[in-house]
Amino acid sequence: MKVIICGAGQVGWQIARHLSSERNDVTVVDNNPELIRRAMETLDVNGVAGHASYPDVLERAGAEDADMIIAATHSDEVNMVTCQIAHSAFAIQRKIARIRAQSYLDAIYSDLYRRDHMPIDVVISPEREVAAAALQRLAAPMAFDTENFFNGKAQLIGITVDGDCPVINTPLRQLTDLFSTLQAIVVGIRREGTLFVPSPGDQIFPQDDVYVFAREEDVNRTFEVFGKRTVKQERIVIIGGGNVGLAVAKELESRQQRVRVKIIEKDRAQAEIAADALERTIVLNGDGLNASLLEEANVATADAVLAVTDDDKTNMLSAVRAKANGAKMAICLTNDPTLMGLLPALDIDAYINPRATTVSSILRHIRHGRVRSVYSVGDAEAEMIEAHVLGTSPMSGQKIRDIGFPEGVIVGGILRDGQYKKPNADFRIEEGDMIAIFARAPDVPEVERLLQVSIDYF
């Protein structure tokens, strides 16, 4: 598989890392030579410095025999023109573009759009993906991170352990005995900033961040086991009325369950746009850091505050102030992964990383073969990989205890003939199984070897 990735920023770099590790022929294009140098030094990729939409640059990148192009530069226009040139001049079969501007998205998703006019096979909207992630966080307010697997039949959930958690200081093997019918496995623990895959003898301590892979029907019970009470989200305050905040508010308005939503937007013009687009949501024009405005929005009675402006520090500080004023929960959008370690100390309950969300979405759209999904955990510390087991895989026909996974790898769940299976050491992996594997970043290549990754993208 020959892939051209246009844009060597965080999103492009992460996609290049995933695809190159799977033995694809990857070329990265960017007009910043320094980013190209970094990609070529750290990844097994080729690099071309130049404007991604220029035909001669794409030709140097090998567009004449490329199978796929992913346009993920910072410019919507460059991404769209790149796909057009890839189609018209080089007949590249698969074209994916990241597009942010709502005006473009409205046209693309409307009936007026025709593929022969703008030949893009998959459009990725970071704002829509972030809005979906925000709604997912609101649906599971007890978790700081959530992601669906097995077509919604399982979830990876991140839980911060409180001092009153009923299962602290309990070895994990005893949890299996105490809750024998619970279809959930602790796959990762972050303690004092270090993420590791636990062994059966490990215990859970207060302030641990615990990642649990659970069958969908057992998610609420899993929260109860860890001392988290399920609460309804009936009053929500959104700080930031741009594309993300507006999309979240529209979705909440469309639901049968009545949710009272208020938006705080600093820019008057954008606040007016939001007010015109919404029916039941109250839109307040002002600064989300303003204490009196937060009081006017009644954050003291809010079940959740969602801070989704385009400024990380504003999101963090407004979330902190909202929690200090009585909000039960705060969710913060954070672009800078180095800031995420500060969130627990600031009493921020959950975060959304737009770059990780966008990368996961792109990978999900292009992986139509053996690897179905890859979710990046934390600051690319680990991955949750969902894949089909091939008959040629070294793990096919083997018991999990005999496969010889590295210490940083654990099987979270199995889907066999459409039925969820909780694995244990004696569980035998069979050809055709769908398997979910949690792997720390250094151990991902070994997982790929065991899976015998053979991807059919289209």
QUIWOCOR-V801427 format. One record per run of one state. SS is the DSSP state (h for helix, s for strand, l for the rest). FROM is the first residue (numbers start at 1). TO is the last residue. If there is no record, write none. Layout:
((SS;FROM;TO) (SS;FROM;TO))
This chain:
((l;1;1) (s;2;6) (l;7;9) (h;10;21) (l;22;24) (s;25;30) (l;31;32) (h;33;42) (l;43;45) (s;46;49) (l;50;54) (h;55;60) (l;61;62) (h;63;65) (l;66;67) (s;68;71) (l;72;75) (h;76;88) (l;89;93) (s;94;98) (l;99;101) (h;102;109) (l;110;121) (s;122;124) (l;125;125) (h;126;139) (l;140;144) (s;145;149) (h;150;152) (l;153;153) (s;154;160) (l;161;171) (h;172;178) (l;179;183) (s;184;191) (l;192;193) (s;194;196) (l;197;208) (s;209;215) (h;216;225) (l;226;234) (s;235;239) (l;240;242) (h;243;254) (l;255;259) (s;260;265) (l;266;267) (h;268;277) (l;278;281) (s;282;285) (l;286;290) (h;291;296) (l;297;298) (h;299;301) (l;302;303) (s;304;307) (l;308;311) (h;312;324) (l;325;329) (s;330;333) (l;334;336) (h;337;342) (l;343;343) (h;344;346) (l;347;349) (s;350;352) (l;353;353) (h;354;366) (l;367;370) (s;371;377) (l;378;381) (s;382;388) (l;389;398) (s;399;399) (h;400;403) (l;404;408) (s;409;416) (l;417;418) (s;419;421) (l;422;427) (s;428;428) (l;429;433) (s;434;440) (h;441;451) (l;452;458))
